[in-house]
Amino acid sequence: MIDRSIHDALLSDAWLEGGPGAAAIGRNVDRMLDAVRRHLDMDVAFVSEFNGRDRVFRHVACRLDPAPIRPGDSSPLEEGYCMRVVEGQIPQLIPDTGAIPVLHDIPETRTLPIGAHISVPILLRDGRVYGTFCCFSLASNLSLGQRDLHMMRAFADLLAYQIDGDLDAVKAHEEKVARVTAVLELGQPHIVYQPIFRSSERRIVGVECLSRFRLEPQRTPDVWFAEAREIGLGVRLELNAILTALDGLRGITGDFHVGLNVSPQTLISGGVDGYIDDLDPHRVVLEITEHSLVDDYGLLNRRLAPLREAGVRVAVDDAGAGYASMRHVLAIHPDIIKLDLSLTRGIDTDSPRRALAAALIEFARQTQSQVVAEGVETASELAALQALGVDDVQGYHLARPLEADALAQRLAAERLRA
C-alpha cells in the first residue's frame, strides 16, 4: 500500500502540465523524496543526474545529522552504486548489502556505510539515462520487497516525465535566445517607413517606422518582439529598431514627424533616453504599442514627463482594438490617438464601426488630442473618415511602406510640386 503522503504528492498540481513552475515542482520533488524515504524507513533518498564521469545530487531527503550528501554535491560515478545499477552489475533492490560480496569493494559501502539500498534508473523518452532515484540506509532493511521497487519505478517514470518537459523548455529557450541574438547581430530589424498624409493637402506630414525581419523563420514583427520580450531581450530589440530607423532617416530633409513604436516596458526602463537625441524632439512621436495592461501608469507618466517637456509627443497606437489601448488613452492622455484598422476597415459601410470611431474622434476633440486613422485602403473609407473630421491618415490607399530612398524621392517630388 502506498503511503498517503506519497499518493498526495503524485497527484499534486505541480506534477500536472501547466503547473505552477520549476520552484514549486522542485519543492514537490523534495516532499515526495521525504515521503518515500519515510515510507521505506530509509535514512536517505535522492535523485542524481549523470554528468559525464560524475553524478550530481539534484534533490536529497535525509534524516541523518550531519547529512552525508546535500543537493548540489557530486561524486565520481565509479565510487557509487548508481552506474552499476544502470549497467546491471548490481541489483536494484538490496535489502542487505552484507549478503552481496561484490558490494564490499565499492568505496561507498564502507565510507557511508550502506546497509540497505534500492535504486532505479530515470529513463527519458529518447532512451537516455538521466540518472537514478535511490534510497539507502546505514543498517540493513529486510522489509524491502518487490512492491517497494515497483513504487520506486513509478516515481522514476514520473520524474522522467517532468525532466523531459524541463529539458524541452531549456531547449526551446536556447533556440529563442539564438534566434533573437542572430537578429541583433545581423542588424535587424530592417525598417520601412509608412507615410502619414494630411488628406486635405495630399502631403506627407509624418512617417511611422515599421520593423521587418529578413531572416528565417519568416514571422510577423509582433511575433519576433513577443519572443524577445519573453527571454528578456525585448528592450534591446526595440532600441535596435529605433536606432536603425533614425539612421535610415539621416540626410532626408523635411519637417515631417517620426513615429517610433515603443512598449511601456522600454519607456519605463529609461532605455529611450539618449537614443532620440539626434532628432529635433518636436519631430518625435513615441507610439505606445503594448496591448497588455500597464502595472504602474504613474511610473510610465513620470518617465514620459521630461520627454514631453522637451517637445516629444506621445501617441497611443491601435486605439479601439481592445481594452488595454483604451486604458492607455485614459491614463497617458496622448497627444495623438491612432485609430486601429479594425475600426477604419469598412467604416464606409459599417455603421457600428462608424459610430465607435465617431465617439473616439469626439473624445479626442474634447481632450485636445489629434487623430490619425490607420489602415485606410479605399477611397470610400477615406471619404468616410474625412466626413467624420479625420484629416491625417495612413494606409495602402495613399502609400505602402517605403524604403528610405523611396521616401526621400517622394518627399522631393512633393517639394517640387509645392
Backbone torsions as a table, in degrees:
resi	resn	phi	psi	omega
1	MET	NA	129.0	-179.6
2	ILE	-77.4	134.2	177.8
3	ASP	-55.6	142.5	-176.6
4	ARG	-60.5	-36.4	-179.8
5	SER	-65.4	-34.4	176.2
6	ILE	-68.4	-44.1	178.7
7	HIS	-58.0	-45.2	-179.9
8	ASP	-64.0	-39.5	179.3
9	ALA	-65.7	-38.2	178.1
10	LEU	-61.7	-34.8	-176.6
11	LEU	-93.7	1.9	-178.3
12	SER	-60.5	146.8	178.3
13	ASP	-57.6	-26.4	-178.5
14	ALA	-63.0	-20.2	179.7
15	TRP	-92.0	-10.1	-176.5
16	LEU	-86.0	151.2	178.8
17	GLU	-58.8	133.4	-178.4
18	GLY	81.2	19.3	-179.7
19	GLY	-68.8	-170.0	-167.7
20	PRO	-79.7	5.5	172.5
21	GLY	113.1	174.3	-171.6
22	ALA	-62.6	-39.6	-177.7
23	ALA	-63.0	-45.9	179.4
24	ALA	-65.8	-39.5	178.1
25	ILE	-62.6	-42.1	178.3
26	GLY	-60.7	-42.2	177.7
27	ARG	-64.3	-37.0	-179.5
28	ASN	-68.0	-38.2	176.0
29	VAL	-61.0	-44.6	179.6
30	ASP	-61.1	-41.9	179.8
31	ARG	-65.7	-40.7	178.1
32	MET	-62.9	-45.7	179.6
33	LEU	-57.4	-44.6	-178.1
34	ASP	-67.1	-36.3	177.9
35	ALA	-65.2	-42.7	177.6
36	VAL	-63.7	-44.8	-179.5
37	ARG	-58.2	-46.6	-179.2
38	ARG	-67.7	-39.0	179.7
39	HIS	-61.6	-38.7	-179.4
40	LEU	-88.4	-4.0	-177.0
41	ASP	56.6	47.6	178.4
42	MET	-108.0	162.4	-177.3
43	ASP	-83.8	-36.1	-174.1
44	VAL	-138.9	138.2	169.3
45	ALA	-128.4	140.8	-179.8
46	PHE	-151.6	159.3	170.3
47	VAL	-114.0	125.2	178.8
48	SER	-114.2	151.4	174.2
49	GLU	-116.2	131.9	175.3
50	PHE	-78.7	126.6	-175.8
51	ASN	-134.0	85.4	-176.5
52	GLY	71.0	-120.4	-179.6
53	ARG	-91.6	-3.6	-176.8
54	ASP	-113.6	164.4	167.2
55	ARG	-118.0	138.6	-179.4
56	VAL	-110.6	129.8	179.9
57	PHE	-84.2	103.9	-175.4
58	ARG	-80.9	-40.1	179.6
59	HIS	-136.4	138.5	-177.9
60	VAL	-139.8	133.9	169.7
61	ALA	-122.5	129.7	-169.4
62	CYS	-147.6	141.9	173.9
63	ARG	-108.8	2.9	-179.9
64	LEU	-87.2	148.0	176.8
65	ASP	-137.3	112.4	4.8
66	PRO	-78.3	156.6	179.8
67	ALA	-72.3	133.7	179.8
68	PRO	-71.3	-26.1	175.7
69	ILE	-138.3	153.5	179.7
70	ARG	-134.0	156.9	177.2
71	PRO	-55.1	131.7	-178.7
72	GLY	97.8	-18.3	175.7
73	ASP	-65.1	159.0	175.9
74	SER	-143.2	160.4	177.0
75	SER	-154.1	155.4	179.1
76	PRO	-62.2	138.9	179.9
77	LEU	-58.3	-33.2	-175.4
78	GLU	-69.1	-16.6	-176.7
79	GLU	-89.1	-12.2	-173.1
80	GLY	-119.3	-172.4	-177.2
81	TYR	-87.1	-25.9	-165.0
82	CYS	-54.8	-56.0	-176.8
83	MET	-66.1	-34.5	179.2
84	ARG	-65.8	-35.7	175.8
85	VAL	-65.2	-47.2	-179.0
86	VAL	-60.3	-40.0	-178.0
87	GLU	-81.9	-3.2	177.7
88	GLY	79.5	15.5	-179.1
89	GLN	-77.1	-28.7	177.7
90	ILE	-133.5	157.2	-177.1
91	PRO	-67.6	155.0	173.6
92	GLN	-72.4	-33.0	-178.5
93	LEU	-111.1	117.1	-178.2
94	ILE	-132.3	91.2	178.7
95	PRO	-65.9	-29.0	-177.7
96	ASP	-143.8	108.7	-178.2
97	THR	-65.4	-24.5	-180.0
98	GLY	-67.1	-17.2	-178.9
99	ALA	-85.3	-5.6	-178.1
100	ILE	-121.8	99.2	-173.7
101	PRO	-56.1	-35.3	-176.4
102	VAL	-60.6	-24.8	-178.5
103	LEU	-70.8	-20.4	-177.6
104	HIS	-64.4	-24.5	-177.5
105	ASP	-88.2	-4.4	178.5
106	ILE	-85.8	125.0	-175.4
107	PRO	-51.7	-39.7	-176.1
108	GLU	-60.8	-35.3	-177.6
109	THR	-56.4	-39.3	-176.8
110	ARG	-87.7	-41.0	-172.2
111	THR	-72.3	-31.4	-176.2
112	LEU	-78.1	-51.1	-14.0
113	PRO	-82.4	172.7	178.0
114	ILE	-113.0	126.0	179.0
115	GLY	-104.6	-33.3	177.1
116	ALA	-139.2	147.6	-174.5
117	HIS	-150.7	137.4	173.9
118	ILE	-140.2	128.3	-171.3
119	SER	-148.9	140.5	176.7
120	VAL	-135.9	146.5	178.4
121	PRO	-73.8	151.4	172.6
122	ILE	-103.5	109.0	-175.0
123	LEU	-103.6	125.7	177.4
124	LEU	-80.9	166.6	-172.6
125	ARG	-67.2	-20.0	177.5
126	ASP	-87.8	7.0	177.6
127	GLY	93.2	-9.6	-179.8
128	ARG	-72.5	149.4	174.6
129	VAL	-91.7	117.3	177.6
130	TYR	-74.8	-44.1	-176.8
131	GLY	171.8	-141.6	-178.9
132	THR	-141.0	157.1	168.4
133	PHE	-110.8	121.4	-170.7
134	CYS	-133.1	152.1	167.1
135	CYS	-133.5	144.6	173.4
136	PHE	-149.3	160.0	174.3
137	SER	-135.4	160.6	-178.0
138	LEU	-74.3	-27.7	178.4
139	ALA	-106.1	159.9	175.7
140	SER	-65.3	156.0	-178.6
141	ASN	-139.2	88.9	-174.2
142	LEU	-74.2	-5.7	177.7
143	SER	-78.5	-12.7	-178.8
144	LEU	-66.4	136.4	-179.0
145	GLY	-144.8	-171.2	-175.9
146	GLN	-63.9	-34.0	178.2
147	ARG	-61.3	-39.8	178.0
148	ASP	-64.2	-38.8	178.9
149	LEU	-65.7	-40.2	177.7
150	HIS	-63.6	-39.8	177.4
151	MET	-61.9	-43.7	178.7
152	MET	-61.2	-41.0	179.1
153	ARG	-64.9	-38.5	178.3
154	ALA	-62.8	-41.5	178.9
155	PHE	-68.0	-37.8	178.2
156	ALA	-62.6	-38.1	176.9
157	ASP	-63.7	-40.1	178.8
158	LEU	-65.7	-41.7	176.0
159	LEU	-60.7	-43.3	-179.6
160	ALA	-60.2	-40.4	178.1
161	TYR	-59.4	-45.5	-179.4
162	GLN	-67.9	-42.8	-178.5
163	ILE	-64.2	-40.9	175.5
164	ASP	-55.9	-44.8	178.6
165	GLY	-63.1	-41.0	178.7
166	ASP	-64.4	-42.3	179.6
167	LEU	-65.4	-37.9	176.2
168	ASP	-61.9	-42.0	-179.4
169	ALA	-65.1	-41.3	178.1
170	VAL	-62.9	-44.3	179.7
171	LYS	-62.6	-44.2	179.5
172	ALA	-62.4	-40.6	178.5
173	HIS	-63.4	-43.8	179.8
174	GLU	-63.1	-37.9	178.3
175	GLU	-65.8	-39.5	178.2
176	LYS	-64.7	-44.1	178.5
177	VAL	-60.4	-42.5	-179.4
178	ALA	-63.8	-41.8	-179.3
179	ARG	-65.0	-48.6	-176.3
180	VAL	-69.7	-37.2	177.0
181	THR	-62.4	-39.1	177.4
182	ALA	-63.6	-39.3	176.9
183	VAL	-57.3	-47.8	-178.2
184	LEU	-67.2	-41.5	-178.9
185	GLU	-66.4	-29.2	-179.8
186	LEU	-88.2	5.7	178.8
187	GLY	73.4	18.7	177.5
188	GLN	-82.0	161.3	3.0
189	PRO	-79.9	158.7	168.7
190	HIS	-76.9	147.6	-176.0
191	ILE	-116.1	134.4	168.8
192	VAL	-120.4	162.6	-170.4
193	TYR	-121.6	116.8	178.9
194	GLN	-90.0	111.9	-179.4
195	PRO	-64.5	143.3	172.8
196	ILE	-112.6	122.5	-173.4
197	PHE	-105.0	144.9	162.4
198	ARG	-89.6	105.4	-167.9
199	SER	-64.2	-31.5	-179.2
200	SER	-67.5	-24.6	-178.4
201	GLU	-110.9	-8.4	-178.5
202	ARG	52.5	45.7	176.9
203	ARG	-133.3	156.4	-179.1
204	ILE	-79.4	123.2	178.1
205	VAL	-111.2	-7.3	179.8
206	GLY	-170.8	170.9	173.4
207	VAL	-137.1	146.3	169.7
208	GLU	-104.6	126.8	-178.8
209	CYS	-83.5	117.8	-174.7
210	LEU	-113.0	136.9	-178.6
211	SER	-87.8	140.4	173.6
212	ARG	-133.8	139.3	-177.0
213	PHE	-112.2	115.2	-175.7
214	ARG	-102.3	64.7	177.2
215	LEU	-164.0	164.9	-179.6
216	GLU	-84.5	149.8	-5.9
217	PRO	-75.1	148.5	179.0
218	GLN	-70.3	113.1	-178.5
219	ARG	-143.1	157.6	-179.5
220	THR	-70.3	155.0	-177.7
221	PRO	-57.1	-37.8	-177.8
222	ASP	-61.9	-32.9	178.3
223	VAL	-69.2	-42.3	178.2
224	TRP	-61.4	-46.6	-178.3
225	PHE	-67.4	-37.5	177.8
226	ALA	-63.0	-41.7	179.1
227	GLU	-65.8	-40.3	178.5
228	ALA	-63.0	-41.4	177.5
229	ARG	-63.0	-37.9	-177.4
230	GLU	-61.1	-32.9	-177.6
231	ILE	-104.9	11.7	175.2
232	GLY	85.2	13.9	179.4
233	LEU	-113.3	15.2	-177.8
234	GLY	-63.4	-45.0	-179.8
235	VAL	-62.8	-43.3	-179.5
236	ARG	-61.9	-40.9	-179.4
237	LEU	-68.4	-39.8	177.7
238	GLU	-63.5	-44.1	-179.9
239	LEU	-66.0	-34.9	175.8
240	ASN	-61.0	-42.4	179.3
241	ALA	-64.6	-40.9	179.7
242	ILE	-63.9	-45.8	179.4
243	LEU	-60.9	-44.9	-179.6
244	THR	-63.8	-40.0	179.8
245	ALA	-62.7	-45.9	-178.4
246	LEU	-70.8	-34.7	175.9
247	ASP	-61.5	-39.1	-179.6
248	GLY	-66.0	-22.2	-178.1
249	LEU	-92.2	-4.3	179.5
250	ARG	-60.3	132.4	178.6
251	GLY	86.2	-7.3	176.7
252	ILE	-92.6	112.9	-175.7
253	THR	-84.6	155.8	178.2
254	GLY	143.3	164.5	-179.9
255	ASP	-107.7	17.5	178.9
256	PHE	-65.9	148.5	178.2
257	HIS	-83.0	158.8	-175.3
258	VAL	-119.9	113.3	179.8
259	GLY	-89.5	120.1	-178.8
260	LEU	-112.8	119.3	179.2
261	ASN	-73.7	129.2	-176.9
262	VAL	-149.7	138.8	179.9
263	SER	-85.1	157.7	174.8
264	PRO	-57.1	-34.6	-178.9
265	GLN	-62.8	-40.3	179.6
266	THR	-69.4	-38.6	177.4
267	LEU	-64.7	-44.3	-179.3
268	ILE	-64.4	-33.3	-180.0
269	SER	-67.9	-15.8	-176.6
270	GLY	79.7	8.0	-175.1
271	GLY	-65.9	-27.0	-177.3
272	VAL	-69.8	-29.7	-179.1
273	ASP	-56.0	127.7	179.0
274	GLY	90.2	-12.8	-178.9
275	TYR	-91.8	-16.8	-176.8
276	ILE	-115.6	15.9	-175.7
277	ASP	-68.2	-23.2	-177.0
278	ASP	-75.4	-9.6	-176.9
279	LEU	-114.3	140.8	174.5
280	ASP	-52.6	121.2	-176.1
281	PRO	-57.8	-25.5	179.0
282	HIS	-70.2	-14.1	177.8
283	ARG	-95.8	-5.9	-175.2
284	VAL	-92.2	130.9	171.1
285	VAL	-122.9	118.8	176.4
286	LEU	-91.2	114.8	-177.4
287	GLU	-95.3	112.6	-179.5
288	ILE	-74.6	118.2	-169.2
289	THR	-107.6	-22.1	-170.2
290	GLU	-63.0	132.7	-179.6
291	HIS	-90.5	-12.0	179.0
292	SER	-86.9	162.5	-178.5
293	LEU	-70.5	150.2	177.6
294	VAL	-94.8	132.7	-177.9
295	ASP	-71.4	-36.7	-172.7
296	ASP	-136.7	89.8	178.3
297	TYR	-68.3	-27.9	177.4
298	GLY	-60.6	-45.8	178.5
299	LEU	-65.4	-41.5	179.0
300	LEU	-60.1	-45.2	-179.6
301	ASN	-67.0	-32.8	176.3
302	ARG	-66.5	-36.5	177.3
303	ARG	-68.3	-34.7	-178.4
304	LEU	-77.1	-26.3	-171.5
305	ALA	-54.4	-52.1	-178.6
306	PRO	-65.8	-31.9	177.2
307	LEU	-66.0	-42.6	179.6
308	ARG	-67.7	-37.3	177.8
309	GLU	-62.9	-31.2	178.9
310	ALA	-77.9	-12.0	178.4
311	GLY	118.7	-7.2	179.1
312	VAL	-67.6	137.1	175.5
313	ARG	-101.1	157.0	-177.8
314	VAL	-121.2	133.0	177.1
315	ALA	-120.2	148.6	169.6
316	VAL	-103.9	118.5	-177.5
317	ASP	-83.1	154.3	172.1
318	ASP	59.7	33.9	178.3
319	ALA	-61.6	134.7	-178.1
320	GLY	94.7	-6.7	-177.5
321	ALA	-83.9	-17.8	-178.5
322	GLY	179.4	178.1	-175.3
323	TYR	-64.5	-40.3	-175.9
324	ALA	-61.1	-42.7	-178.7
325	SER	-64.6	-34.0	178.3
326	MET	-71.5	-34.5	174.4
327	ARG	-61.9	-40.7	177.2
328	HIS	-59.1	-45.2	-178.1
329	VAL	-58.8	-44.7	-176.4
330	LEU	-73.5	-35.7	-173.1
331	ALA	-88.5	-28.5	-173.9
332	ILE	-97.6	-22.7	-175.5
333	HIS	53.9	65.2	-172.0
334	PRO	-68.9	155.8	173.1
335	ASP	-75.8	-29.0	-177.4
336	ILE	-133.1	133.9	173.3
337	ILE	-112.2	120.9	-178.0
338	LYS	-101.2	114.5	-179.7
339	LEU	-69.9	127.9	-178.6
340	ASP	-68.0	152.3	-179.4
341	LEU	-64.2	-19.9	175.8
342	SER	-65.9	-20.1	174.4
343	LEU	-91.2	-40.5	-174.6
344	THR	-79.4	-28.0	-179.3
345	ARG	-65.6	112.4	179.6
346	GLY	79.7	15.9	-177.5
347	ILE	-63.7	-21.0	-180.0
348	ASP	-74.0	-20.6	-176.9
349	THR	-120.4	-7.7	-174.8
350	ASP	-112.8	105.4	-175.1
351	SER	-66.5	-37.1	176.3
352	PRO	-62.1	-41.2	176.1
353	ARG	-60.4	-45.2	-179.1
354	ARG	-60.9	-39.9	-179.3
355	ALA	-66.6	-42.8	179.6
356	LEU	-67.0	-42.0	177.4
357	ALA	-61.3	-41.9	179.9
358	ALA	-61.4	-38.4	179.5
359	ALA	-65.9	-41.9	178.3
360	LEU	-66.7	-38.4	179.5
361	ILE	-64.9	-41.0	177.9
362	GLU	-67.3	-39.6	176.0
363	PHE	-59.2	-44.8	180.0
364	ALA	-62.1	-40.2	-179.9
365	ARG	-62.3	-42.5	-176.8
366	GLN	-73.7	-23.3	179.7
367	THR	-102.0	11.5	179.3
368	GLN	57.1	38.6	174.0
369	SER	-103.1	147.4	175.5
370	GLN	-86.9	150.5	179.4
371	VAL	-114.0	134.6	171.3
372	VAL	-124.1	130.0	178.8
373	ALA	-97.9	129.6	179.6
374	GLU	-98.8	158.6	169.9
375	GLY	71.1	29.8	-180.0
376	VAL	-79.7	118.3	-173.3
377	GLU	-118.2	-10.6	-178.6
378	THR	-135.6	159.5	178.1
379	ALA	-64.6	-35.9	-178.9
380	SER	-70.9	-34.4	174.3
381	GLU	-63.8	-42.9	178.3
382	LEU	-61.0	-44.5	-179.8
383	ALA	-62.3	-41.0	179.4
384	ALA	-63.9	-40.2	178.8
385	LEU	-68.0	-39.7	177.1
386	GLN	-62.6	-38.1	178.6
387	ALA	-64.6	-28.7	177.4
388	LEU	-84.0	-6.4	177.2
389	GLY	99.8	13.2	178.0
390	VAL	-93.5	121.0	-176.8
391	ASP	-105.3	-30.8	-177.0
392	ASP	-97.2	122.8	-173.0
393	VAL	-140.4	159.7	172.9
394	GLN	-143.8	151.7	-179.7
395	GLY	153.9	170.7	-173.8
396	TYR	-65.7	-22.6	178.4
397	HIS	-62.4	-32.1	-177.7
398	LEU	-100.1	-40.6	178.2
399	ALA	-173.1	142.2	171.4
400	ARG	-82.0	165.0	175.2
401	PRO	-56.0	139.4	-173.0
402	LEU	-115.2	147.1	167.3
403	GLU	-68.3	161.3	-175.0
404	ALA	-58.4	-42.5	-178.1
405	ASP	-68.6	-35.4	177.7
406	ALA	-68.5	-35.9	175.8
407	LEU	-63.5	-43.4	179.3
408	ALA	-60.9	-41.1	178.9
409	GLN	-64.9	-40.8	-178.8
410	ARG	-66.7	-41.1	177.9
411	LEU	-65.1	-39.4	178.1
412	ALA	-63.4	-40.8	178.6
413	ALA	-63.5	-38.2	177.9
414	GLU	-63.2	-41.6	-178.9
415	ARG	-65.2	-37.0	177.6
416	LEU	-63.6	-42.6	179.1
417	ARG	-64.3	-36.7	-179.5
418	ALA	-68.8	NA	NA
